[in-house]
């Protein structure tokens, strides 16, 4: 299915503005920051895709928040859909954070352009934990579905290798996947951890966390780890006791703390 992936608004995750500004505002100019600045200049006057220069009309970006590429199913679940720019044999797979899905960060546009020039495709994909599904999923499930996606590229498109790009909790997915010795791990040629986070440290700053930890611990001890916590445990999505960030002491593999200096 050839189509354009677009968003009605210019929304992005909280970390993406800083990532874009730091790339575009650095002291030394680079080929990537040049793409970022050039895209910003063009978007100020560009109202439709027809206003793009002729040389860019067949590139990965059609317009602001509009990607040109291929959407496909990589697994049996309804949510298991991916979108790929370009027809290259090497892929950079973007793995978003909590509540993310397609078009998660603004840097994906200049990244798609830069990768296309280097003969790499950018891949965005949905999995069971995408959007509000993270509370009832796990890193183990994410790893299984990521392995399915990589298997698709190996078996259906004769991939020559992939690079994993994790944003926020997507970094935790990468660490878990590479530790799992999954079937397709050897196809991974590199990994990028962008804006890694520690959910445990963040939750420790919230006043309601202590009570939620006690409740989750009790539920797990009673064999109810897969049941949902009260709404106040996480206002963003339903979340199980097993998934609650602080439960690693009880064998939960849902969150790995990352601290990168």
Secondary structure, 3 states (H helix, E strand, C coil): CEEEEECCCCCCCCCHHHHHHHHHCCCCCCHHHHHHHHHHHHHHHCCCHHHCCHHHCCCCEEECCEEEEEEEECCCCCCCEEEECCCCCCEEEEECCCCCCCCCCCHHHHHHHHHHHCCCEEEEECCCCCHHHHHHCCHHHHHHHHHHHHHHHHHHHCCCCEEEEEECHHHHHHHHHHHCCCCCHHHEEEEEEECCCCHHHHHCCCCCHHHHHHHHHHHHHCCCCCCECCHHHCCCCCCECCCCHHHHHHCCCCCCCCCCC
